[in-house]
Amino acid sequence: MSIRLGYQMPFFSNTASVRDLFPTVIAQAREAETAGFDAVFVMDHFYQLPLLGAPDEPMLEAYTALAGLATATERIQLSALVTGNTYRNPALLAKTVTTLDVVSGGRAVLGIGAGWFELEHQQYGFEFGTFTERFARLDEALQIIQPMLRGQRPTFEGAWYRTENATNEPRLRDDLPILLGGGGEKKTFALAARFGDHLNIICNASELPRKLDALHQRCAEADRDPATLDTSFLAFVIVDEDGDRARKMHADLVAPLGIDLNKLTDAERAATVVDRQFSGTPDDVAEQIRTRVLDQGIDGVIVNMVANGHEPGTVELAGRALRPLVG
């Protein structure tokens, strides 16, 4: 099943105690499933990201959390948005996501990217390397992972990784989807054209026409029909039946970044993180997503709802508004 509507949970700082944390995650995943979302995602990070909080705020290990969600849900697809390639040996990652697929009854998606958060690498002892090196590693990793997911036994000798007749059993299927995530028009998009079933584009909404042009170029270089590569956009959504409350939450969310929503010009909005954010009533948000994202030629949308996604009923509200837009 393709992903036209996804729900990402990047934030775990909204419970009073650690014991309440995962039940809140389960509740959101179940609500997303009921509301018609195709997939639920967690981040593959060990520290909270700079734009969302302090490094020591709660962050779950991705695949442990996804395995827990597999037993708490029935239909929704499960993935990391996205797995940091530098954190795991690629053959082990192929085994991990395949095991998640078995545990979930065929609902796993491998979301993967090159890795970028230097603080995690430094403090956990993972080699960070240069930008070019991280993408060279991802290229090699995908040459191992893709055949392992397809039932092959790759022998590979690269600059970064090696395997010898690497076996990956048990498997439920040979078409476990691979999702690439990022905004890099040369490296990420080229890898998506070569290896991906889905590309989640991370950028400002106003950049989408240029991003899609670049993606079509990478597909042409790989001799691939771009229609065979699904696309989605990562959107920050703040939705409430009370549009004024949603807009206030939005203003409060960006205020620590030194952004005053009421004073931004259209040009300033397009140049800041605000251009990735959508707020208001369900109808407001649906119209913004339609015109700023889907009408640009993107197939679907993955939303996170940092401000109030943990509030019961909010994920369902978003799903009810957005599901009709994406079929």
C-alpha positions in Angstrom: 0.0 0.0 0.0 1.3 3.5 -0.9 1.6 6.3 1.6 -0.6 9.2 0.8 -1.2 10.4 4.3 1.3 9.8 7.1 1.5 10.8 10.8 4.9 11.5 12.4 5.5 11.6 16.1 8.7 13.6 16.8 7.9 14.8 20.3 7.6 12.9 23.6 7.7 15.7 26.1 4.0 16.1 26.7 3.4 13.6 29.5 3.8 14.0 33.3 5.8 10.8 33.8 7.8 8.4 31.7 5.3 5.7 32.5 2.7 7.7 30.6 4.9 8.3 27.6 4.4 5.2 25.5 0.7 4.9 26.2 0.3 8.4 24.7 2.3 7.2 21.6 0.0 4.2 21.3 -3.1 6.3 21.6 -1.9 8.6 18.8 -1.0 5.7 16.5 -4.4 4.0 17.1 -6.1 7.3 16.4 -4.2 7.8 13.2 -5.2 4.2 12.1 -8.8 4.9 12.8 -8.7 8.3 11.1 -7.5 6.7 7.8 -3.8 7.5 7.9 -1.7 5.1 5.8 1.4 5.1 8.0 2.7 6.2 11.4 6.3 7.4 11.8 8.8 8.0 14.6 12.1 9.8 14.3 15.4 7.8 14.4 17.2 10.1 16.9 18.6 9.7 20.4 18.4 13.4 21.3 15.6 15.8 20.7 16.2 18.1 17.7 17.2 21.7 18.1 14.1 23.2 16.6 11.9 21.1 18.9 13.5 21.2 22.3 16.6 20.6 24.4 18.8 17.6 23.6 18.0 15.9 26.9 14.2 15.9 26.3 12.6 12.5 25.9 13.4 10.5 22.7 12.6 6.9 22.1 14.8 4.5 20.1 12.9 4.1 16.8 12.8 0.4 16.1 12.0 -0.6 19.7 9.1 1.8 19.6 7.9 0.6 16.2 7.9 -3.0 17.4 5.8 -1.9 20.3 3.4 -0.1 18.0 3.2 -3.2 15.8 1.5 -5.1 18.6 -0.9 -2.2 19.4 -2.2 -1.5 15.9 -3.6 -3.7 13.1 -3.5 -2.0 9.7 -1.4 1.1 9.7 2.1 0.9 8.1 5.1 1.5 10.5 8.4 3.4 9.7 11.1 5.7 10.9 11.2 9.1 9.2 14.0 8.5 8.6 16.5 5.9 9.8 20.0 7.4 10.2 22.2 5.1 8.1 25.3 5.9 10.2 23.7 4.4 13.3 23.5 0.8 12.1 25.4 -1.7 10.1 23.3 -2.0 6.8 22.9 -5.8 6.9 21.7 -5.5 10.5 19.3 -2.8 9.5 17.9 -5.0 6.7 17.4 -7.7 9.3 15.8 -5.2 11.8 13.2 -3.8 9.4 12.4 -7.2 8.0 11.8 -8.5 11.6 9.5 -5.5 12.1 7.7 -6.5 9.0 7.2 -10.1 10.3 6.1 -8.8 13.7 3.6 -6.4 12.2 2.2 -8.8 9.6 3.7 -7.0 6.6 3.4 -3.3 7.6 7.0 -2.2 7.8 8.5 0.5 5.6 12.2 1.3 5.5 12.6 5.0 5.8 16.3 5.9 5.4 18.6 8.9 5.1 22.3 9.7 5.3 22.2 11.1 8.9 23.0 14.7 9.9 22.8 15.3 13.7 26.4 15.7 14.6 25.9 16.0 18.4 24.4 12.5 18.5 27.3 11.0 16.6 29.8 12.8 18.8 28.3 11.8 22.1 27.3 8.3 21.2 30.6 7.5 19.5 29.4 7.1 15.9 31.6 8.3 13.1 30.2 11.4 11.6 32.5 12.1 8.7 31.9 14.6 6.0 28.7 15.3 4.0 30.2 13.5 1.0 31.3 10.5 3.1 27.9 10.1 4.7 26.2 9.9 1.2 28.9 7.5 0.0 28.1 5.3 2.9 24.3 5.5 2.2 24.9 4.5 -1.4 26.9 1.5 -0.3 24.3 0.6 2.4 21.4 0.6 -0.1 23.4 -1.7 -2.4 23.3 -4.2 0.5 19.9 -3.5 2.0 17.8 -3.5 -1.1 18.8 -7.0 -2.3 18.5 -8.4 1.3 14.9 -7.1 1.4 14.2 -8.7 -2.0 15.4 -12.2 -0.9 18.8 -12.1 -2.4 22.1 -12.9 -0.6 24.5 -10.0 -1.5 28.2 -10.3 -1.3 29.6 -6.7 -1.3 33.0 -5.2 -0.7 33.0 -1.4 -0.4 34.9 1.4 1.2 32.6 1.4 4.2 30.7 -1.9 4.3 31.2 -5.5 3.4 28.9 -8.6 3.4 29.4 -12.2 2.3 26.4 -14.1 1.1 24.2 -12.1 3.6 21.1 -14.0 4.4 17.8 -12.4 5.6 15.2 -14.9 6.8 12.4 -15.0 7.6 10.7 -12.6 5.3 7.0 -12.1 4.5 7.5 -10.5 1.1 10.1 -9.3 -1.4 8.6 -5.9 -1.9 9.1 -4.2 1.5 9.1 -0.5 0.5 12.1 1.8 0.7 11.5 5.4 1.5 14.2 8.0 1.1 13.8 11.3 3.1 15.5 14.6 2.6 15.7 17.7 0.4 19.0 17.2 -1.4 18.4 17.7 -5.1 21.6 15.9 -6.3 22.5 13.1 -3.8 19.2 12.3 -2.0 17.1 12.5 -5.1 19.5 10.5 -7.1 19.5 7.7 -4.5 15.7 7.8 -4.4 15.6 7.5 -8.2 17.9 4.4 -8.0 16.6 2.6 -4.9 13.4 4.2 -3.6 9.8 3.4 -3.8 8.9 6.7 -2.1 10.6 10.1 -1.6 9.6 12.3 1.4 10.7 15.8 0.5 11.8 18.0 3.3 11.9 21.6 2.3 9.9 24.9 2.4 6.6 24.5 0.5 7.5 27.4 -1.9 10.5 25.3 -3.0 8.5 22.4 -4.2 8.3 23.2 -7.9 12.1 23.4 -8.1 12.4 20.2 -6.1 10.1 18.3 -8.4 12.0 19.6 -11.5 15.2 18.3 -9.9 13.7 15.0 -9.1 12.5 14.5 -12.7 16.1 15.2 -13.8 17.5 12.6 -11.4 14.9 10.1 -12.6 15.8 10.7 -16.2 19.5 10.2 -15.4 18.6 6.8 -13.8 16.3 5.9 -16.7 13.3 5.8 -14.4 9.8 7.0 -15.0 9.1 9.5 -12.2 5.5 8.3 -12.0 6.8 5.1 -10.4 8.3 7.0 -7.5 5.8 8.2 -5.0 6.4 11.6 -3.3 5.2 13.2 -0.1 5.9 16.4 1.8 6.7 16.8 5.5 4.3 19.3 7.0 4.1 20.8 10.5 0.4 21.0 11.3 -1.4 22.9 14.1 -5.1 22.3 13.8 -8.0 22.9 16.1 -11.8 23.4 15.7 -11.1 26.9 17.2 -8.9 28.5 14.5 -7.8 31.3 16.8 -6.5 28.7 19.3 -4.6 26.9 16.5 -3.0 30.1 15.3 -2.0 31.1 18.9 -0.3 27.7 19.3 1.4 28.3 16.1 2.7 31.7 17.2 3.8 30.2 20.5 5.6 27.4 18.7 7.8 29.7 16.6 8.3 32.5 19.2 11.3 30.9 20.7 12.9 31.0 17.3 12.6 34.8 17.3 9.7 34.7 14.8 6.7 37.0 15.2 4.0 35.5 13.0 2.0 38.7 13.0 4.9 40.7 11.6 6.1 38.5 8.8 5.7 39.6 5.2 4.9 37.0 2.6 8.5 37.0 1.4 9.7 36.4 5.0 7.3 33.5 5.5 8.5 31.8 2.3 12.1 32.1 3.5 11.6 30.7 7.1 10.5 27.5 8.7 7.0 29.0 8.8 6.7 28.0 5.1 6.6 24.3 6.3 3.8 25.0 8.8 0.1 25.0 8.4 -2.4 26.2 11.0 -6.0 27.0 11.6 -9.3 25.1 11.5 -9.5 21.7 9.7 -10.8 23.5 6.6 -8.1 26.1 6.8 -5.4 23.5 7.0 -6.9 21.4 4.3 -7.0 24.4 1.9 -3.4 25.3 2.7 -2.1 21.8 2.1 -4.1 21.5 -1.1 -2.9 24.8 -2.6 0.7 24.9 -1.3 1.6 21.3 -1.5 -0.7 18.9 -3.5 -1.4 21.3 -6.3 2.3 21.6 -6.9 2.4 18.0 -8.0 3.2 16.1 -4.7 1.3 12.8 -4.2 0.8 12.9 -0.5 1.7 14.5 2.9 3.2 13.4 6.1 2.2 15.6 9.0 3.5 16.0 12.5 1.5 17.8 15.1 4.1 18.9 17.7 1.8 21.5 19.4 -1.2 19.3 20.2 -1.1 15.9 18.4 -1.1 14.3 21.9 -4.5 15.8 22.7 -7.2 13.1 22.2 -9.2 13.8 19.0 -6.6 16.0 17.3 -5.1 13.4 15.0 -8.6 12.3 14.0 -9.4 15.9 13.3 -6.5 16.2 10.9 -7.2 12.9 9.3 -10.8 13.8 8.6 -9.7 17.0 7.0 -6.8 15.7 4.9 -7.9 12.2 3.9 -10.3 13.4 1.2 -7.5 15.4 -0.5 -5.2 12.4 -1.1 -7.7 9.7 -2.0 
